[in-house]
Amino acid sequence: MTLTLRQADSNTQGVYVVKAKNHFGQSQSEAILTVTPKPKKPENVAPVFKVELADRTVNEADPVRFECVISGVPKPVVSALN
């Protein structure tokens, strides 16, 4: 038996009970569903480097790749300088 709630919210939280019985007896199982409010997305956040650039050493004429991960709200404009 599977019970699926398509979208949990504060109205669906509480105690859920499943009961089963036949002519030999009965049994039940209980579970508590707690629903935490959906976190609000921040309205404005300064750019943050989640992964910073790392130093590289390469042989002349070899390709090189620098990577970083940046987040912020609104999405930051990113540029690379040398």
N, C-alpha and C positions, 0 to 999 in steps of 0.2 A: 504494500500500500504506500503510495506517495501522495503527499499533500503539497501542492505548489501554490504559492502566493505570487502573482505576477508583479505586484508592486507593493512592497511593504511600506506602511506608514503608521502613524500613531494610532489609527483606528484598528489596525490589525494586530497590535501588540497585545500580549496577555498569555493566558495558559491555554495550551492546545492539548486535548485529550483524545487518544485513540482507544476505542474499546473493541474487544473481540470476544465472541462467545459462541459456544456450541453446546451440545447436550451433555458434555463432560465438565463444563464449567465456563468461567469467564476470566478475562485478564484485561489490564489496561496499562497504558504508558502515557506519561505526561512530559511536556516540555514547555518552558517559558520562552516566549519571543519578546525580546526587548529591541525597540527600534530607536536608534539615535538620530537626531535631526541631521539632514544633509548639510555638510559644511558649506558655508557661503564662500564663493570665489572672491578673492581680494579684488577690490576695485582698482587700486593703483599700487604697484610694487616696483621699486627701482630694479634695474638689471642686476642679475646675480650670475656669476659663473659657477654652474653646477660641476663642470669639468673644465679645468684651466688648461691653457696651452702647456705642452711639455717640450723641453729642450730636445733638439735633434742634432745628430752628427751624421753626415753622409759623404760619400765620395763625390768628387766633382763630376758633373754631368748626370748623376743619378737623380731620379725624381724624389721629391720629399713631400710629405703630407702632414699638415698641422690640423688638429681637431680640437674643438672645444664645444661645450654645451652651455647655452645661456638661456635664462628665463627672465620674465618680467611682464608686467601688465601696465599698459598695453605692450604688445610684443615689441621688443626693442629693434631699432635699426642697427645693423651690425656692419662694420667695415674693417678691413685689414690694412695695416700700414707696414712699411719697411723703412 
